[in-house]
Amino acid sequence: MSDERISIGHGLSIRNDDLSESFIRAAGPGGQNVNKVATAVQLRFDLLASDLPEAVQTRALRLAGQRGTKDGEILIEANRFRTQERNRADARERLVDLLSKAAEPPPPPRKKTRPTKGSVERRLKAKAGRSTVKRMRGRVGDD
C-alpha cells in the first residue's frame, strides 16, 4: 500500500499500512447472496505498532473493550451492509470514531464544593416535615 494516512482528528493520523482487512461471510440481509459472497469485513489495526502517543494507545485499548486483543490490536467487524465497499467504509469509520474519542484529553477533575447553609437548612426542614407525616401514620392511642 502507499504511505497514505487517515486523519483521526486532534492533529493525529494513522498509516494505511497499520490496517489489515479480511473479508468473511456475513449473516443477515442479502438472501442467497449472503451464502456465496464474503461481504463482511474484519478490520485489524495494530495499535502498538502505530505511531500514536502511548496515552492515546492505552485509552483506545480501554475504549475498545472486547474488540481489543491481547496482542494490542483492535478488531472491528462490519456486516451491516450488503456490499464490501460499504462495510469497509463502515469499519474504517468506526475505527476513526474510537481513536478520536481516545485522542480527546480527559476531562478536568471535579472540584469539590460545599452545600450552602440555606440548602442544608431546607433539606433538614424537609426531612423533619416527612418525619412528622410518617409519625402521624401510626396507631391512634386510647386516651
C-alpha positions, 0 to 999 in steps of 0.5 A: 500500500502507499504511505497514505494516512487517515486523519483521526482528528486532534492533529493525529493520523494513522498509516494505511499500512497499520490496517489489515482487512479480511473479508468473511461471510456475513449473516443477515440481509442479502438472501442467497447472496449472503451464502456465496459472497464474503461481504463482511469485513474484519478490520485489524489495526495494530495499535502498538505498532502505530505511531500514536502517543502511548496515552492515546494507545492505552485509552483506545485499548480501554475504549475498545473493550472486547474488540481489543486483543491481547496482542494490542490490536483492535478488531472491528467487524462490519456486516451491516451492509450488503456490499464490501465497499460499504462495510469497509467504509463502515469499519474504517469509520468506526475505527476513526470514531474510537481513536478520536474519542481516545485522542480527546484529553480527559476531562478536568477533575471535579472540584469539590464544593460545599452545600450552602447553609440555606440548602442544608437548612431546607433539606433538614426542614424537609426531612423533619416535615416527612418525619412528622407525616410518617409519625402521624401514620401510626396507631391512634392511642386510647386516651 
